[in-house]
Amino acid sequence: MTPTTVDGAALLDKVEAFHRRFNVFPTEAAFVAVALWDAHAHLLDCFDSTPRIAFLSPEPGSGKTRALEIVETLVPQPMTAVNASAAALFRSVSAGTGKPTILFDEIDTVFGPKAGDNEELRGFLNAGHRRTGVTYRCIGDGGNQTVQAFPSYCAVAVAGLGSLPDTILSRSVVIRMRRRARNERVEPFRARIHEAEGHALRDRLARWAEQARDQVMGAWPEMPDGVTDRPADVWEPLLAVADAIGGHWPQRAREACVTLVKASKANDKGSLGVRLLTDLRDHVMVGIDRLPTVAILDRLNALDDAPWADLNGKPLDNRRLSRMLAEYMTADNEPITSRNIKTAGSVLKGYYASDLHDAWQRYCPPPPESPLLPLPDTENAA
C-alpha cells in the first residue's frame, strides 16, 4: 500500500500555528525560523552543518523555557540537558541509537559571567555544528589508554539570559525574546493535553522528511543577496527545507533570513579589538589622517556607551592600546604600531589612519550613514 503523501507546506503552517498558540516571538521572521528549524532536525543527516537556535533575553519571564518546551514536542529524540556535562552529551550523541536533539535550558548558568569558561562544553557545541565534528577523548586505564573520536554532530536548541560565547552565537539563529506586553495573550500550555498534539505533528514531520530526503540531500539553496560566510552556513539547511516544502515557505524563509541576519549584525559588537578599530574609525579619527596617542586615549575614554574608560576597573592606557592594535596588520602586512608625529615644537608618538585603513576594511562593519540632513543649497538662495 502506497503511503499517503504529506503536504509539507500545509504541515509546516500547522507547526507554525502550534508555536503561535503558546509563544510570543519578537518578529514574524522568528516564527518562520523556528518552524523551519523543527523540520530540519528530522533531516539532520542531509546537511553538512546544523544551526543552533538560541532563545535569549535580558530578563527572566520572557518565554524562553516555554519556547523550548514546544520545540521539544516537535523534534526527534529530544534530550533536555539543563545540567548535563560535556562527557554525558558527547556519549549520548555517539551512542548509535539515533541522534538526540539537545535542548539546553538556562545556558547562562553554563556560560554566564559567574560560570567559568566551560571550554569542554563550548568545544562540544562548536564541533557538533559540522557533520564532521568529533570530540577526542582518552579511554582505558593507566598505560592502556587509547584516543577515541566521539561524533558530536547533532541539533541543539538553547535558552538563557544574556548572550553566548561568540563561537556559539555565530553558529546560531538568534531569537531575542522579551516579556509579553499586557495586550499579548497566549494559550496556557498543559503538557498532558498539548504534548500529544505536538507529537502528532512531530510524527507527520518525520513522514514528510522521509519523502523529502532525496530532494534535500545535496541541495544548494539560493542565498539572499548579502548573506555569505558563516550566516550562509547557518541558514543553508533551513532554506533547503523551505525549498523542499514549497508553497509560500521559500519566499518567507528568505525574508526571515535577511531579517534575522541583519538583526544579528546589529547586535554583534564583535571582539574588543573590532570594537576598538570601529570606534577609532567612526568616533576618534574622523577626517583626521594622524593623531597622537594621548589624544586618541582621551577621546576613546570619553566615549559614552563604550568600554574604554572601565576595562576591569582601569581606563584604556597606552600599553594596552599598543598591544591590541599590534594584533592587526597594515596594508603592507606589518603590525600596526605607533609612529612619530611632528607637532608644533615637539614629536609625539601616535597613529596614522593610513596604517589602520586595511584593518578597517577587513574587520569593521560598514560605517553608519550620517544621520544629518544635507545642508540647503544656500549658494542659489534668493
Secondary structure, 3 states (H helix, E strand, C coil): CCCCCCCHHHHHHHHHHHHHHHCCCCCHHHHHHHHHHHHHHHHHHHCCECCEEEEEECCCCCCHHHHHHHHHHHCCCEEECCCCCHHHHHHHHCCCCCCCEEEECCCHHHHCCCCCCCHHHHHHHHHCCECCCEEEEEECCHHHCEEEEEECCCCEEEEEECCCCHHHHCCEEEEECCCCCCCCCCCCCCHHHHHHHHHHHHHHHHHHHHHHHHHHCCCCCCCCCCCCHHHHHHHHHHHHHHHHHCCCHHHHHHHHHHHHHHHHHHHCCCCHHHHHHHHHHHHHCCCCCEEEHHHHHHHHHCCCCCCCCCECCECCCHHHHHHHHCCCECCCCCECCCEEEEECCEEEEEEEHHHHHHHHHHHCCCCCCCCCCCCCCCCCCC
